[in-house]
Amino acid sequence: MLQLRKLLYRVLEMSAGKRRGISLVFNLILITIITLNAIAIVLHTVPEYNKQYAQLFIDFELFSVLFFSIEYLLRVWVCVENEKYHHPILGRLRYIISASAIIDFLAIFPFYFSLFATDLGVVRILRLFRIFRLFRISRYSQAFRMIQRVVEEKKEELVLSLSFVVFMLIILSSVMYFVEHPAQPDKFTSIPATMWWGVSAMTTVGYGDILPITPLGKLLGGISAIVGIGLFALPTGILVSGFTEQVRSRKEPIRRVCPHCGKEI
């Protein structure tokens, strides 16, 4: 059983070895099934296809849930091969609450919950959780893993830049409320309502349902658009620099240094 568990761990977890043999075949099959699930979720909402291929959608959903359920249970079983989850009980519990395991669970949970739910509205909402199957591709794609590393390394800078955006949104919306509320009390009814205008102005979308009509309000609207361009460019620059660092680190050869003499090996 131990040998079987080690073999399944190498097959299921790409990080445990190189992409080759059974592991490569399994990963390709899994990515194909996830992609087909995304296509099925989209086509299921088309009335013509839903009526004509209703049974096909049901059969494919049953197959997918069975496949993902077996895979989820196997991952819980083999996770102890990872030193991080080596304890037979606590390790598996730690793995179950990890981000990747939660995504795997959310991919199959709506189906089992719908078997016992009586509220059709709740069932329809839970069906949207099937889209979480798409997030599972990140485990098997080098590009997705690079995005994850970039976000993790730049999370402090991203949070700081997003905080600036929120602060400016509150400030500009508050000022605009006091400027435009006397002229348009039915549009700029409150600061929270004015924040909808702030979002559309700072993102330069200009939805058009709420517009300033006073000269001072129009001036403030122009300032909001200019400030928004600069603020929303900050996260973009941070992510670009993070991607550049990741690409450069992958291309540069890894230097190994002797811990005793300090010379390069």
Helices and strands as residue ranges (DSSP letters): H 2-12, G 14-16, H 21-44, H 47-52, H 54-78, G 79-81, G 83-85, H 90-96, H 99-114, H 120-127, G 128-139, H 142-153, H 155-180, H 191-202, H 215-251
